[in-house]
Amino acid sequence: MANIKSQIKRNRQNEAARQRNQAVRSEMRTRVRQALEAAEAGDADEARLKMREAQSRIDSAVAKGVLHARTAARRKARLERRIADALSA
């Protein structure tokens, strides 16, 4: 346990940030999962709607500093490809 006041405060700040980031990541993953489930069910319109929501959450995570921009681009590309494959099959 830290004895220094500044380190005690920094630990508090880090914990608060960790919880905020965890919430953002969880919401993002939930939206991605919902999009994939809709695509696997064969509902094209619903899958495209859910995909837009998932992409929006990914972009939001970038804006909040939770994800790197290139990581987000890669995730969106993979999501689009997986949904296209699921709908074509």
C-alpha positions, 0 to 999 in steps of 0.5 A, spaced: 500 500 500 502 506 498 504 511 503 505 517 499 499 522 498 500 523 491 500 515 489 494 514 493 490 519 489 493 516 483 491 509 485 484 512 486 484 515 479 487 509 476 481 505 479 476 510 477 479 510 470 479 502 469 472 502 471 470 507 466 474 503 461 471 497 463 464 499 462 465 502 455 469 495 453 463 491 455 458 495 452 462 495 445 463 487 446 455 487 447 453 490 441 458 486 436 455 480 439 448 482 438 450 484 431 453 477 429 447 474 433 442 477 428 447 476 422 447 468 424 439 468 425 439 470 417 436 477 419 439 482 414 436 488 416 437 487 423 444 485 422 445 491 418 442 496 424 446 492 429 452 493 425 451 500 425 450 500 432 456 496 434 461 501 429 458 507 433 460 504 440 467 502 437 468 509 434 466 512 441 471 507 445 476 511 440 474 518 442 474 516 449 481 513 449 479 506 450 481 503 443 487 505 438 484 508 432 487 502 428 485 497 433 478 500 432 479 500 424 481 492 424 475 490 429 470 494 424 473 491 418 473 484 421 465 485 424 463 487 417 466 481 414 464 476 419 457 479 418 457 479 410 459 471 410 454 470 415 448 473 411 451 470 404 451 463 407 
